[in-house]
């Protein structure tokens, strides 16, 4: 961690090297460490310290981007020269107007010193709890425990300078019995909040209960989607539906639906990078302050997220949801929430005569973007519900169903929520468990 003064010095050096009409510099630095375990013992410890400086140069309406992870003056100059050469060979972007100017950035506390300084020995102590409990119960533990500290800064030639440090602790485990598996994970800015015993008990309990699964015919079922499965729904909505670019390109179900009912009355979804119960980040990769954006309120479509370019197309202002340039994906909701309900998770299945308890999904893929039609598999604990109780494990299903339809058929939402960090994008999701009617399973594993 270099700190704001040193980071500002580096970004100022890069800005001074540029003779472009406008210049943007993004600095990102990460100190990350990972403890990986399998067969109930630690087999890998790795650590990485990395920094990146990304420069975006604007000449009229021509734009070039280049990056380096060498902070020397010579490397910064090469990056600027490369971005200039790229810009000169680019066609003009007629929609580009300007980089954003400076705006007040609200400070949020997301850096926990003990997470940043968490040692391999401390991670091993937590992993040891998981492995020891697994051995005691006759199952096998595997998984990974990551701790990281990061700092992000954005500066531009119009006067923007935004800096933010943060930390993340993320642990997951799969417990494997002879014929069943169970999963658990935990994410928090503070590694001291990890409860290894509770994680082990959750995953081991699933692995033992899931032993000797029987077949269950495919079809439409009422399902209890645990938070791990519900997270996947938010991920795909962020990716497919809640970006202004997706609306502008008419590949989002939100296109033409603002103010109309699109989901069940109990469903409220929003994005808030300033919330205290997420992995907070107060600005985006253009240095624009993040705004809270409500996507769906009590089932009614309300809005989508914007970056500078998509906002300029409509004469609006950015909501602070850009990704780093060059970016063909458009703005992205990185801090999504689903409003909790009033039902304790432990009581959600009491009204279910016959249904399926789903622990989580995997290998999910898009079938039809505007319908949010997704296919994937269940895993790590799938169970039959009969007369309000879990009665037996069942073999994993393939599902092909619309997540939009699922959110139109929500019977109950848990009052508890869990925080997750997406491995691919680093995005944070806080979600409850969902009880959904009419969820379609199209196949079953053999």
N, C-alpha and C positions, 0 to 999 in steps of 0.2 A: 504494500500500500504506500503510494508516494505522497498522498495528501493533496489538498486543493492548491496550495501555493506552487508546488513542483509541477503539478499537472497544468496549471494555468501558464507556467513558464514554457512548457513544451508546446501547448497549443498556440501560444503567442509566437513562438519561433516559426511554426509552420505557417501561420497567417502572414508573418512578415516576409516569408519567402515567395509568396504568391503575388503576381501582378494581374490576376484575373479581375473581372468586374465585380464578382462576389466570390467569397471563399468560405467554406465550412470545414471544420476540423472536429472529428469525433475521437476522443481518447477512451479506450477501455482497458482496464487492468484487472487481472484475476489471479488470486492465489487459491488454488483448489487442491484438495487431497481426497483420496479414495481408498477405502478399505473394502476389499472384495473377499467373500467367503463362499465355500462350497464344500459338500461332504462334511459339514459341521466343523470346519476349521478354516482359518484365514490362509489364503494362498497368495494374496497380492496386496501390497501397499504401494501406491503411486502418489506423486505430488507434482504439480506443475505451476510455475509462475510465468505468466505471459502478459504482454501488453500489445496493443495495436493502436496505431494512429491511421485514421482514414480521412482523406482529404477529398472534398468535392469542389471543383473549380467551375465557375460559370463565366462564359464569354458570350455575351448577348443571350442567345437562346441555345447555345451549345454547352453541353455539360460533360465533364470527365471526372471519373472517380478512380483513385488508387489508394493502396494501403501499404503499411510496413509494420513490422514488429521490432524494428531497431530504432532506438530513440536518439541516435547520434545525429548531429547536424547534417552530416553527409547523407544519411538515410532519409531524413525528412526532405532534403532537397530533391533526392531521386524520386520520392513519392510525388512531390509537387510537380516535378518535370514530367513524370509519367502521366499524371492526371491532365496536364496541359496538352500533351501529345494526343491523348485519347480524345479530349474535347475537340481538338482541331479536326479530327477525323469523324466526328459525329454529325448526323443531320440535325438541323435545328428542331427544337421541341416548341411548336407554336403555342402550346398551352402554358408553358412556363412563364411566370411573371417575376417572381423574386423569392429569395430565401426569406424566412421570417425574421422580424426584428425582435429586440429584447422585450420580454414581459416578466413581471414578478413571478418568482418560483417559490412556492410554499415549501418550507423545510419539513421533512418527515424523518423520524428516527427509525432506521432499519438496520443499523450496524450494531452488532453485539460482539464485544471484545473477546469474550471467551470462545465464541464460535470461530472467529478469525484465528485464534491461537490454539485451537483444539489439536491435540497431539495424536500421533499414531497409537500411543499407549491408551489414551482416553477412548479412542474409537474401538480399540481392541477390547477394552473392559466392557463396553456396551455389547459388542458382537459376542463376547464370551457368554453373556447372559442368554442370548438367543441360542447359541450352540449347546450350552449346558442343559437348558430346558429341553431342547430337541432330543438330546441323547437320553435324558431321563424318561421321555415319553416314547422312545423307540422310533422317532422320525429323523429325517435328515434336513439340516438347515442350509440354505444358500441365500445369497443376496449381496447388497452393497450399501455402504454408508459413506456419504459424501459430505464434506464440510468445505465451505468456500467463503472467501471475502472478495468483494469486487468494488471497483470505483468506475464511474462513468462520468464523462464530461463532454459537453458540446459547446463549441465556440464558433462564432462566424464574424465576418468582416463588417457586419451591421451593428455589432456591439453585444451580441449574445455571449454569455458565459454562464453555464449551468453545471453544477458539480453535485454528485451524490455518491456516498458509499453505502454498501449493504453487505449482509451476510445471509447464508442459507445453510441449514442442516437438513439433509434428506436421506432417509434410510428406508429400505424396503427389504422384505424377506419372503421367500417361498419355502414352506415346509412340506416335505414329501414323505408320506407313509407308503406302505406297500402298494396301495391302489388308489390313493387320493392325494390331493395337494391343497394347500391353503396359503393365502396371501395376506400380508399386512404392510402398511407403509405409514410414514409420518414425516411431515415437513414443517419447519419452523425457522425463523431467523435465529433462534437461540438453541444451540445444541444441548444446553443443559435441560431443555424441556423434554428430551427423548426419554420415554418410559419403556425401557427394553423389555421388562417383564410383561407389560401389557401387550406389546407387539407380539412377543413370543406366544403368549396365551391365545391371542386372536388367531394367528396363523396355524398354530398347532391344533387348536380346537376344530378349525375347518378341515385340516388334513385328516384328522381322525374320523370326523363325522362323514367325510366324503368317501370313505373306503367302500369298495365293492358297489359301485354305482350300477343301477339298473336302467334299462331302456325306457324311454317315454316317447310316445309318438309326437311328431312335429304338429304344429298347429298354432292357433291363437290362444294365448294364455294371459291371465293377470300375472304380473311379475313384480316382485320386490327387487328393485335395482339398488344395490348398495352404492355408497358414495363413489367407490372405485369405478363402477359402471356409469353412474350419472356424470362423472367427470368427462367421459368420452363424448357425451351429448354436447356439453358446453364447448369442448374443443372443436367439434365439427361446425357448430353454429358460428363460432368465431372465425373459422377458416372459410366457410362457405357463404355466410349469410349477413353478418353484421358489419361488413366493410362497405364504405361508400363506393369503393371501386367496383365491388360485386354488384351493387345496385345500379351504378352507372352503366355497367356492361350487361345489365339485364340477366344476370345469372344468380340472383338472390331472390328468395321468396318474399323479401321485404319490399321489392320493387313495386310501387303503386299501392302498398298496403298500409302506409303510415296512417294511424288513426283508426285502423280497422282491427277487428278481433282475429288473431292468428293462432292463439293458444288457449289453453284452459284458464278459467278465472283465477285459479290459485297460483298461476305462474307469473313471477316477476323476475326479470333478468337485467343486470346492469354491469357496467365496468367502472372501477374506481381505483386508480393507482395511488391514491392518498389514504386509503382506508388502513386503520391500524391492525386489522386482522388478515392482512395479506402480505405479500412480499413487496412492500411499497417501493415505488419509483415515481418521483413527482414530475418528471418531464420525459419527453420522447426523444428520438434520435435526431430531431431538428432543434432541440432546446426549447420546445413549446411546452408550457405547463399542461399537465394532463387534467382534463375535465371529467367529472362523473357523467357518464352517458347511460341513460336508461334505454334499453332495447325494447323490452316488453314490460308493460305494467298491467297487472291483473288481466293478462291475456291480450291486451291491446298493443299493437306495434307503435313504438314511439320514436325511434331514431337509430342511427348507425354512427360509427366512428369515422373521423376524417383525418387525413394528413394535409399538408399545405397544398399539394397539387390538386387533390380531389376537392378540397374546399374552394380553391380558386375557380374551378370549373363551374361551381354553382353560386359564386359570389358570397361564400360563407367564410367563416374562420375555422382554422384547424382545431380539433378537439384534443390534440396532443397525443396522437396514436400512430405516428410514423414509425417505420422500420428504417434501418440504415440504408442509405443509397449505395449502389443502384438497387432499386426495389421495384420489381414488376408485380409484387403481390398486393400492393396498396396498403392502406392503414390496417392495423391489427389490434384487437382487444386482448391485452396482455394481463388484465386483472379482473376476470369475470367472476360474478357472484350469481347465485340463485337464492331467492328469498326462502328461508326455512318456513316450515309449517308449524303446527301446534301438536302433532302426534309424536309421542316417544317412539323411537325406532323399534323398540322391543314390542310395541303393541300394533305395529302397522299391518301384520298379517292376520290379526284376529278376525277380520271381516272376510277373509278369502276362503271360499269353499274349496276351490281347486286352482292351484297356480304354481309358479316356479320362483324360487329364490335364486337370484343371480349375484354372485360375488363380484365379478368383473368381466370385461370384454377384452379381446385382443385381436390383432390382425384385422382391424376394421378398415374398410375401404368405401369410397364413394361409388354409388351406382347411378344416382341422378341428383345433381347439385341443387336444382331449384325445389325439388321435393324433399331435400335432405334425406334421401333414401340411401341407407347404409347397410352393408353386409359385413358380418364378422362372426366371431366365435365366443362362446362363454368359456370360462376356465377357473380353476382354483376354488371350486366349491359351487356346485349347482344342485339345488334340492327341490323336491316336490313338497308343496304345501297342500294339506288337506284339512278342511274344517278348522282353519285358523292355527294349524300347527305344522312345523316341519316334520315330515314323516320318514323320508328316506332320501339318499343321494341319487341323482340321475346322471346319465352320461351327458357330456357336453353337447350343446346344440350349435348349429349354424343358424343365424338369424338374418333375415333380409326385411327390414322394416324402415319406415320413415320416422326419424327422430322428431320431426314436426308433428306427425300423427301421435307419437307417444306423448308429447307435451300437450296435446289436445285431449288426452285420455287419462290425465292424472287423477287418481282417486284420493291420494294422501301424500303429504310431504313431511319428512321427519323434522323435528325441532332441532336436532343435532346437525352440525355441519363438519366437514373436514376440509383442510387445506392441502392442495397438491401443487407440485411444480412439474410442468411438462418437460420431459427430457430433451425433446427436439428443439423447442423454442425458448425454454426457460419461463414460459408464461405461468402465471398463478391462477388457480381456480379454487373457489370455495363453494362447496355444494352439499346439499342434503341428500338423503336417500329418497327414492321415489317409489310409490306404488302406482303401477300403470296397468290399465286394462287393454286387452286386444293387442298385445305384443306378439308379433308373428315369428315363430321359429319354422324354418324351411327345411331343416335336415338335422340328423343326429349322428354323432360319431359312432363308429363300430367298435 
